[in-house]
Structures are given as C-alpha cells and as structure tokens.
Amino acid sequence: MPSQCAVCKGKGLCGLPSCPITRRFHALKDTRPVSEYMGASPSVFVGSYGYPRVVGGPLMINDTDNPLDWVRQGFSIDDIVSVRSRTIRGGSDLDVKIPEIGKVQEIALSAKPLDVEVAFEKPVSFDINFDGTVTPVGMSGAMKKLDVIDNASVSRIVDRCTSDTDLKATEAARIMFENGTDVYKITNLLTAGLLGVNRRVVPTRWAITATDDMISTSIKREVVKMPPLPEYQVFCGTLYGNTICFILIPSNDWRFEMLERWQKHSLWSGDEETIVVDGEKGLNKSKYSPIAGAYYSARLAVLEYLKSIGRCARVLCIRDISGEYWAPLGTWVIREAAHESLSHPPDRVGTLGEAVTSASQKLGTGFWIPKMGLLKDIRQQKTLFEF
C-alpha cells in the first residue's frame, strides 16, 4: 500500500499544521511582502477549493514560467525553486467579478507575457502550498485591482480554436497540439474557460490532467490502427532525480501499465520505499489513476512517440524517484523526464526477456519485474506478433 505521504503530496491529509517533508522549501525563500505588482504575467492560475465557485487570476513573475524553457536553459531544482518562490498568484472570485474573467482570459490567450498592474487587498508574503500536480507558487493574495496594460498577441490556431464555440474542448486540444501548441498553453486556455461548447473556468490542477488525457485519448485512436512495432524497444532517461524507463512491446492492441517507486528517504517516502502501480487496456480509462497526474503525463509522452513512428505497442513504464528530487515541482517533471527518455536511441531487441534485462540494467535494479501485472500477462499469453 502507498504511504500516506505519497498519496497526499503535501496537501495536508495528515492533519499537521505544515508538511514536515516540504518545510525546508520555506528555508529558500528570498521574498518580501508586497502590496502591489507591476510587471509581466505569463500565465493564469485557478484554484480548486470551493468549486464550482472558484478563485483565480494571473500568475506574476518577470521570468519564464514555462517548464520547457527551464529544461532548455538547464535550470537546476534550486533555480526552479527560486523562480517559483518569487512568483505571485493573484486571486479574485471569477464567478462574481465578470470583468476580471475577461482580463484573465486575455493573459491566457496571449502568445507572450502581458504586462499587468495589480493592487492587493493587503500585503502578500511567502505562503507556499504543495500539490503533486501543480507547480508550487511562493506568494498569493486577493486582488482589489487588476489592469492589463498590453494587448494580447494571439496565434492564428489559438484564435481559431477559442473563437469557435461549437468546437468541443477535446477536438480543440487535438487541433492545437497537432499544430504545434504545447500542452502548457492548452492547459492555460482550458483553465481560463476558453475551450469547449459549455465553457467555464476550470481549476488548474484539473486542467493539467484533463489536457494530457484529452490529447492522449485522441492519439490512442490513431495508434491502435497502426501496424505493430517490429521489435522490442527500451528507453531510459533521468531528469531532476526522476528516472523514466519505457519498455515497448510489439502488439496490434494498446495496453499501458505504469509503476511508480519513491525510493527510501525520497521526497514522499520514509524508511520504506513506496510503490504504486496502475494500468489500462483499450481506448478508455474508467477511473482516475492513483498515480495521479504523473500517469497521464508519461502516457502522453509515449503515445506521442508511437504516433511519430507510426506504430502500435503495449507499454510498460517505470518511474523511479530518488532523493535528488527534493522539491515537489509538479507533473511537468514527469512529462519532460519521459520526453528526455524517449529522445535517445532505444535498445532494440528481439525478445521480451532481452527487453526486461535491458531495462533492469538501465535502472540498476529488477525490483519492478514481479510487481507488473501486464508483464505477467504477456509472458503467459502469446500475442499475434509471435505467430
């Protein structure tokens, strides 16, 4: 059974006044209380507390808040912590203050950060909260005034998909993704209530997983029509203490299983390691994964790869987290660790046994082998590929 910490991920389920595991994050704060802000707002954030009545607003930082930029620039965990500690989340009741919704949507639409002027109801100071899905923010405060100074610059594809109120959110997400809009932008648009037929503001943590899931489901429908992979492929890569290993198994149907291990004395584990396993068969997954957003992010990355090579496969995914991953940065870490893994040439082998051996060598351990039900099923049943 997973430990309470691995399930909670800092949300306070233990009842303690503050999370003892993430308390050291506070030691790195380098911020002063502020009563107003004038500068860039690269994205928006909507909280989930009290849904359907939600509080949200601009995220404010004179720096990039796109994880792709952090990875490209070689940011360390400490660098990202520093950026996020300085980030301010503005809050306003978006169900009541209709003008604020339009301003928040302008920020979400824009292809570049917009300059804003914000006055807070009282000075905001460092007060970070953690969530296994959302990237943490150092400060937050209720706004009494929000002015957007710039005019939004909107890409043609984003304008097309957000202007069409007859276009379903799933289809809009697919079209934008296929035309080069990254998942972080699509998540912002969904959060701000700019996608779909019956539009409403969506809490950011829900929008992150929903975006991964919508795009994955669309790609799955294409992948299952493709010919099987011609050989077994094994990928492995590490980012910020998150090692992601994929084993791709030739098949003319889609199955996916993911194992997540928090090593002893890693972020959400104590003296004992914590292991969670989940999977799916076919096009639809009926229940939300106990692995949470990490499951959907890793699944999307490998489906992107299969679509790019025009092949179908069954997939085993192992996520192994070491103590190097000391700060909870959000599920984008898993998505980009998976992309890192898949960016390198795979080991190409002819048998399942060779693939398992290759993965164990790359991971430095075979602890995962007896814990994966899909691996057991495949070993017991011959697939059409083997005839």
Secondary structure, DSSP 8 states (H G I E B T S, - for coil): ---HHHHHTTS-TT--SS-TTTGGGGGG-----EEEEEEEE-EEEE--TTTTS-EEEEEE-SS---HHHHHHTT--HHHHHHHHHH-EEEEEETTT-HHHHHHHHHHHH-SS-EEEEEEEEEEE-B-----SSS---SEEEEEEEEEE-S-----HHHHHHHH-TTS-HHHHHHHHHHTT--HHHHHHHHHTT-SSSS-----HHHHHHHHHHHHHHHHHHHHTTS-B-SSEEEEEEEETTEEEEEEEEE-SS-EEEEEEEE-TTSTT--SS-EEEEEEEESS---S--TTTHHHHHHHHHHHHHHHHHT-BEEEEEEEEE-TT--S---THHHHHHHHHHHTS--EEESSHHHHHHHHHHHHT--TTGGG-HHHHHHHHS--GGG-
